[in-house]
Amino acid sequence: MNSQSKYEQEKEQKLFFKEENKSHPKEPIYYLHRRLRQKDIPYSSRKQIVFVSPDETEDKHVQKLLKDYNYTVQTIIK
């Protein structure tokens, strides 16, 4: 393998891994927990449960916890 083809291969690999990381960015879990605390949404980080009312289930931070960190939702009816 000559140096030009090796250079192209390394360049392609860097681009691949850069795109792969951008395709599914995760927000840090402590950021999501802080946002829930600011909105007064109760949660249990040890049990990975979020306790929400029916109107809060579509909250974007709750949805990220569901998708990225496999949290479960317990709906509270008041």
Secondary structure, DSSP 4 states (H G I P E B T S, - for coil): --HHHHHHHHHHHHHHHHHHHHHS----HHHHHHHHHHTT--EETTTTEEEE-GGGTT-HHHHHHHHHH--EEEE---
